[in-house]
């Protein structure tokens, strides 16, 4: 399971309106779920992180998120079926 700290981090940055922090927290949760082989949850967190990066026009952030999806073969296979 993702750590309680990861979930608390997400809650705090959302309360603060910190988009970059929210994107990072979502990516961390995506990585945690990917390591647990819960690829649907991982992809959903990565997708939310990508959407925030696009909203911020942070192209490096978009690349980082897509890289995370690509590093997890099963996650990227699952994503191909959803896109």
Number of C-alpha atoms within 10 A of each C-alpha: 9 14 11 9 10 15 14 12 18 21 14 14 17 16 10 11 11 12 16 17 17 23 26 21 25 26 25 23 25 29 24 19 20 24 14 13 14 16 23 17 18 26 27 17 24 30 21 17 29 23 16 20 23 14 11 13 11 14 13 11 20 21 13 17 26 16 13 21 25 14 13 18 13 17 22 18 13 15 18 9 7 9 5
